[in-house]
Amino acid sequence: MPELAQIQIILPTFLIILVGYAISKVKRLRFDVQTLLDLIVYIAAPALIITSIARSDINLINFATLAGAALTIILIMALAAFLIFKITQSDKKGLYLPMVFGNTSFLGYPIALAAFGIDGLALAVVYDMMHSLLIYSLGIYIVQQKDEIREIFKVPLLYAVVIGMVLNLLKIPIPDMLFAPVELIGMTAIPLALLVLGYKLAEMKINLSVAKIAVLASIFRILGGLLLAISIISLFSIEGLVRDIIVLQAAMPSAIMALVLATKYNRDASLVAAVVFITTLLSIISIPLILSIPSA
């Protein structure tokens, strides 16, 4: 059973998600989700990424280890999903997205920060970088059968990671009068993202006719990611904080962006919504359990 400490780590995160859920039920408090998403994606999140990486203890070895692990896990998950779809002769291609891609930003960032501090957040950002690059390339290709490589270059996260790494590795001093306001803007990213997550969860309509498929896909997402992460860290003897972040991020519930893309390209949106919702509920139990795994 997860210890009280692990529950206390995730409790604030899920309470903010609950607030976002409640806001969506009160007409007077409803807001334009797309505007808030743009604010997070294009301003707040890049500020958070730059400031967290710039003054963290990350190095090129950790960077390469995390990026390589993320790439390997996502590609193996995609291959496993492909084989499952082949065997079952399923045409639900939209399901690839929530089965393969986890919520490594909206949920991964706050949990990593709460559990492991600013260095954990910086490492979580690197894992999420590979995740974002793949969901905006491989993910779109799977559901659209069209090469949308240009979408990668529209992701601000990529540029923010590069800027943060350059500042970190070259030890470029940043005056506090410049760093402080950027840091303050970045601090808004996590609570805003969690509010949006809760708001979007409340909008989801769960179709009971697809419940069985959704539950099986949800178990694949969390358990499959966890088992792959454990296999990789064991095979390559990865230890310490890098190990913890790989395990945490690999077993995150399905990404909200999976639903956004499924809706945009009209690919099994109701089924994808069900998987996102179920995995997020399951993560209330799975994340404390994962955090309770002893570090090597």
Secondary structure, 3 states (H helix, E strand, C coil): CCCHHHHHHHHHHHHHHHHHHHHHCCHHHCCCHHHHHHHHHHHHHHHHHHHHHHCCCCCHHHHHHHHHHHHHHHHHHHHHHHHHHHHHCCCCHHHHHHHHCECCCCCHHHHHHHHHHHHHHHHHHHHHHHHHHHHHHHHHHHHHCCCCHHHHHHCHHHHHHHHHHHHHHCCCCCCHHHHHHHHHHHHCHHHHHHHHHHHHHHHCCCCHHHHHHHHHHHHHHHHHHHHHHHHHHHHCCCCHHHHHHHHHHHCCCECHHHHHHHHHCCCCHHHHHHHHHHHHHHHHHHHHHHHCCCCC
